[in-house]
Amino acid sequence: MRSTNLFIVRGYTGADAKAFDGGKVAKVSVATNRVWTDRKSGEKKEATDWVTVTILNEKIAKWAAENVKKGDPVYAECRVAERSYEKDGKTIYTTDIVASVFDRLAPSQAGADED
């Protein structure tokens, strides 16, 4: 059986994409919303989750750094990667969201399934 590590993000950027390592890498913070109904009160609730997407493909990273601005609707296909490193004698664990596909959406595509 072939396994899959696929994480899809569709949301809005919280800031302009930022380039690192001479433009070979870019990072962008993406907000996604969740909506649910509270079981006890029946009240509709909403929360925002933030994900930092890392773009390692140099061509896509350069494009994102030059074109993705705060508030843009975006779509990314990513993999989840965990890693660790030592800092001040302590092991630090991180989870990275690494994009293989990253696109800016047209405003009409961003809210296609909203009420």
C-alpha positions as a Markdown table, in Angstrom:
| # | Residue | x | y | z |
|---|---|---|---|---|
| 1 | Met | 0.0 | 0.0 | 0.0 |
| 2 | Arg | 1.3 | 3.5 | -0.9 |
| 3 | Ser | 0.9 | 6.0 | 1.9 |
| 4 | Thr | 0.1 | 9.7 | 1.6 |
| 5 | Asn | 1.2 | 12.7 | 3.6 |
| 6 | Leu | -1.1 | 15.4 | 2.2 |
| 7 | Phe | -2.3 | 18.5 | 4.0 |
| 8 | Ile | -4.4 | 20.9 | 2.0 |
| 9 | Val | -4.8 | 24.5 | 3.2 |
| 10 | Arg | -7.2 | 27.1 | 1.7 |
| 11 | Gly | -7.4 | 30.4 | 3.5 |
| 12 | Tyr | -6.3 | 34.0 | 3.6 |
| 13 | Thr | -2.8 | 35.3 | 4.2 |
| 14 | Gly | -2.1 | 37.2 | 7.4 |
| 15 | Ala | 0.9 | 39.1 | 5.9 |
| 16 | Asp | 3.0 | 39.4 | 2.8 |
| 17 | Ala | 5.0 | 36.2 | 1.9 |
| 18 | Lys | 8.6 | 36.5 | 3.2 |
| 19 | Ala | 11.6 | 35.3 | 1.4 |
| 20 | Phe | 14.6 | 33.6 | 3.1 |
| 21 | Asp | 17.9 | 32.1 | 2.0 |
| 22 | Gly | 18.4 | 34.6 | -0.8 |
| 23 | Gly | 14.8 | 34.0 | -2.1 |
| 24 | Lys | 15.1 | 30.2 | -2.4 |
| 25 | Val | 12.6 | 29.7 | 0.4 |
| 26 | Ala | 9.4 | 31.6 | 1.3 |
| 27 | Lys | 7.1 | 31.4 | 4.3 |
| 28 | Val | 3.5 | 32.7 | 4.5 |
| 29 | Ser | 1.1 | 32.6 | 7.4 |
| 30 | Val | -2.4 | 31.4 | 6.4 |
| 31 | Ala | -5.6 | 31.8 | 8.4 |
| 32 | Thr | -8.4 | 29.2 | 8.2 |
| 33 | Asn | -11.7 | 29.3 | 9.9 |
| 34 | Arg | -13.7 | 26.6 | 11.6 |
| 35 | Val | -17.4 | 26.9 | 12.4 |
| 36 | Trp | -19.4 | 24.5 | 14.7 |
| 37 | Thr | -22.5 | 24.5 | 16.8 |
| 38 | Asp | -22.0 | 24.2 | 20.6 |
| 39 | Arg | -23.8 | 21.0 | 21.8 |
| 40 | Lys | -24.9 | 22.5 | 25.1 |
| 41 | Ser | -26.0 | 25.9 | 24.1 |
| 42 | Gly | -26.8 | 25.4 | 20.4 |
| 43 | Glu | -24.9 | 28.5 | 19.7 |
| 44 | Lys | -22.9 | 28.9 | 16.5 |
| 45 | Lys | -19.2 | 29.3 | 17.2 |
| 46 | Glu | -16.2 | 30.2 | 15.0 |
| 47 | Ala | -12.5 | 30.1 | 15.5 |
| 48 | Thr | -9.5 | 30.9 | 13.3 |
| 49 | Asp | -6.5 | 28.6 | 13.0 |
| 50 | Trp | -3.1 | 29.9 | 11.7 |
| 51 | Val | -0.7 | 27.8 | 9.7 |
| 52 | Thr | 2.8 | 28.8 | 8.5 |
| 53 | Val | 3.4 | 27.3 | 5.1 |
| 54 | Thr | 7.0 | 26.9 | 4.0 |
| 55 | Ile | 7.8 | 26.9 | 0.3 |
| 56 | Leu | 11.0 | 25.1 | -0.6 |
| 57 | Asn | 10.7 | 25.1 | -4.4 |
| 58 | Glu | 12.9 | 28.0 | -5.5 |
| 59 | Lys | 10.7 | 29.1 | -8.4 |
| 60 | Ile | 7.4 | 29.0 | -6.4 |
| 61 | Ala | 9.1 | 30.7 | -3.4 |
| 62 | Lys | 10.3 | 33.6 | -5.6 |
| 63 | Trp | 6.9 | 33.9 | -7.1 |
| 64 | Ala | 5.2 | 33.9 | -3.7 |
| 65 | Ala | 7.6 | 36.5 | -2.2 |
| 66 | Glu | 6.9 | 38.8 | -5.2 |
| 67 | Asn | 3.2 | 38.3 | -5.6 |
| 68 | Val | 1.5 | 37.1 | -2.4 |
| 69 | Lys | 0.2 | 40.0 | -0.2 |
| 70 | Lys | -1.6 | 40.3 | 3.1 |
| 71 | Gly | -5.3 | 39.2 | 2.8 |
| 72 | Asp | -4.8 | 37.2 | -0.4 |
| 73 | Pro | -6.9 | 34.0 | -0.7 |
| 74 | Val | -4.5 | 31.1 | -1.3 |
| 75 | Tyr | -4.5 | 27.3 | -1.8 |
| 76 | Ala | -1.6 | 25.0 | -0.9 |
| 77 | Glu | -1.0 | 21.3 | -1.1 |
| 78 | Cys | 1.6 | 20.4 | 1.5 |
| 79 | Arg | 3.2 | 17.6 | 3.5 |
| 80 | Val | 3.6 | 17.6 | 7.3 |
| 81 | Ala | 7.2 | 17.2 | 8.4 |
| 82 | Glu | 8.4 | 16.9 | 12.0 |
| 83 | Arg | 11.9 | 17.7 | 13.1 |
| 84 | Ser | 13.9 | 18.4 | 16.2 |
| 85 | Tyr | 17.0 | 20.4 | 17.1 |
| 86 | Glu | 19.1 | 21.2 | 20.1 |
| 87 | Lys | 19.0 | 24.7 | 21.6 |
| 88 | Asp | 20.6 | 25.6 | 24.9 |
| 89 | Gly | 20.9 | 22.0 | 25.8 |
| 90 | Lys | 17.2 | 21.3 | 25.2 |
| 91 | Thr | 15.6 | 19.4 | 22.4 |
| 92 | Ile | 13.1 | 21.6 | 20.5 |
| 93 | Tyr | 10.4 | 19.8 | 18.4 |
| 94 | Thr | 8.7 | 21.5 | 15.5 |
| 95 | Thr | 6.1 | 20.6 | 12.9 |
| 96 | Asp | 6.6 | 22.1 | 9.4 |
| 97 | Ile | 4.0 | 22.5 | 6.7 |
| 98 | Val | 5.9 | 22.3 | 3.4 |
| 99 | Ala | 4.1 | 23.2 | 0.2 |
| 100 | Ser | 4.6 | 21.4 | -3.1 |
| 101 | Val | 1.8 | 23.4 | -4.7 |
| 102 | Phe | 1.0 | 27.0 | -3.8 |
| 103 | Asp | -1.4 | 29.3 | -5.7 |
| 104 | Arg | -3.1 | 32.6 | -5.1 |
| 105 | Leu | -6.9 | 32.2 | -5.7 |
| 106 | Ala | -9.2 | 34.6 | -7.4 |
| 107 | Pro | -11.6 | 36.2 | -4.9 |
| 108 | Ser | -14.5 | 34.3 | -6.4 |
| 109 | Gln | -12.8 | 31.0 | -5.7 |
| 110 | Ala | -12.0 | 31.8 | -2.1 |
| 111 | Gly | -15.5 | 31.9 | -0.9 |
| 112 | Ala | -17.1 | 29.4 | -3.2 |
| 113 | Asp | -18.6 | 27.2 | -0.5 |
| 114 | Glu | -19.4 | 29.9 | 2.1 |
| 115 | Asp | -23.1 | 30.6 | 3.1 |
